[in-house]
């Protein structure tokens, strides 16, 4: 009954207000309301928007679809379209300013992913690759190397075509990220 009261956001006091330890080692008392999970989508070239909307609806998570041009989004209370000013990094800046612990950022932009990871956000690429502090350095180095090769006139090819397996990997990674954040005390 106490857990149910805390889950509903009711204040639990006295001896009943014991603390819990989340999977990242931080303490959370049952009287603290769960901070909401938020998803930010770097939407200009995101092939998994429909999957994000389905997961958000299932968990009741707010989604911000960020782009620098108009984009159709479902008319749902949990889905909000954000159109930023035109500019090379305007959408990235908007997302990075809001990225924090308890947020999930969906992007294939490696520099944006790096900024969000430094802010404490969970970052997932549309192909399902989870980017972490341990993996972002190699991703940045690879991106910079390929950028230098392209600048020197070398043909480096592009990313491999998006496949059904990538969609499945993405859904698994997003579901795991939401589950992990819920376990760490964040809620919908």
N, C-alpha and C positions, 0 to 999 in steps of 0.2 A: 504494500500500500504506500509506503514512503517513496519507493522508487517511482510509482505511478504519479504521485504528487509532484515530485521533482521533474519528471518528464513533462508534465503539464505546465511547468513554470511556476508552480506554487512555492512559496517560501517555506522551508522546513527548518524549524528552530529547535533549540535545546539539545538534548542528548541525541535526538534523531538526525541532527545535521552533521553526520560524519563525512569524512572526505574520501574521495576515490582517487586512484592513481590511473592516469591514462597510459596508453601504450608508449607515449614519448617521455614518460616519467614525471610529467607535471601533475600537480594536485588540483583537484576540482571538487569543491564542496557541493553537496546535493542542493544547497539553497541557491546556487548560481544558475541562472537560466542558460540554456545552450545557445551559443552564438551561431547564427545561420551560416550554412555553406553557400557560397556563391560561385557561379561558373562564368568566366569571361571568355568569349570566343573571338579570336582574331579571324574575322569572318570573310575577308575578301576572297580568299581562295580555299576555304575550308570545305572539304567534300563530305564531312560527317555531321552537318548541322541537324539533319533529321534525327539521327541517332541521339544527339545531345538533347534535343527537345523531348524525345521519348523517355530518356533516363531522368531528366529534370521533372517531368510530369509524374513519373513513378515515385520519386523521392520527395517531391514538393520543393524543389530547389530553384531559386531565382537565377535566370540566365540573362546576361548582357551580351548581345550580338553587336560587335563593334566593327564599323567599316567607315571608309571615307566617301561612300556613295550610298544612295538609297538601296535597300535590300528588303525583299519581302520576308516577313517573319509571321509565324502563326499569331492569331489574335488571342493570346492567352495572358492571363494576369502575371504569370511567372516569367514570361519572355518579353524582354525589352530591347528595342532596336536603339542603338546609339550611333548617330552619324556625326563624325568629327570633321573638322576643317580639312580641306585638301592639304596635303603635305606628305613628305616622304615617310615620316615616322609619327604622324599625329595619332593614329589608332594605337600604335605601340605605346606611345607616351601615356595615353588615356588608361590603357590596361595596366601598365607598369605602376602608375600612381596609385592604383587601387589594389594591386596584388599584395596579399598578406597571408599569414597563417589562417587556414580555414577557407581559402579560395582555391579554385581549380582553374588553370589557364589552358586553353586549347589553342596551340599555335605550332606552325612549322618554321617559324622565324627564330633562328637560334639566338641572336642577340637579345630578342625580347624574352625568350625562355630564360636566358642567363639572368636578366634583370629581375624576373619574377621569382626565380629560385632564390636569389639573394634576399628577396623580401619575405621568403618563407612559404610561398605558394607551391602547390602541387602543379606540375606541368606535364602535359601529355601532347604528343604530336598526333596528327590525324591518323597516321598509320598504326597507332597504338604504342609507340615507343614512349616509355616514361623517362623523362629527363630529370636527373637528380644532381646534387652537388658533385657526386662522384663521376657522373658521365658528361656533364656540361662542358668541362675543359676540353675533352677530346672532340666533342661536337663543334665547339668554337674553333679549335685548331684546324679541323677538317674543312669547315666552312671558309676560313680565312685562306687556307692553301688553295682551295678550288677557286676562290675569288681572285687570288693572285695569278693563277694559271689562266683564267679567262681574260684578265687584264693584259697578260703577255701574249694573247692571241691563240693560246692553246684551246683546242676543243675538248671540253671535259664531259659533254653529255649532260643530261638533266636527271632528275630523279626518276626512279623506275615508276611505271604506271601503277595507279592505285588499283588494288585487287580486292576481291571479296574477303580474302583472308585478313587484309589490313583492317577492314571494317569490323570484323570479328575481334581482332586483337584490340582495336580501339574500345569497343564496348566492354571487353573484359577489364581493360586498364581503367576506364572511367568508373565502372562499378566497384573495383577494388579501391580506388581513390576515395569514393564516397563512403564506403564501408570503413576505411581506415580513419577518415575524419570524424565520422560518427562515433567510432570507438574512442577517439581522442577528445570527445566532449562537444563536438560541433553538431548542430542539428539543422533541420530543414526550416 
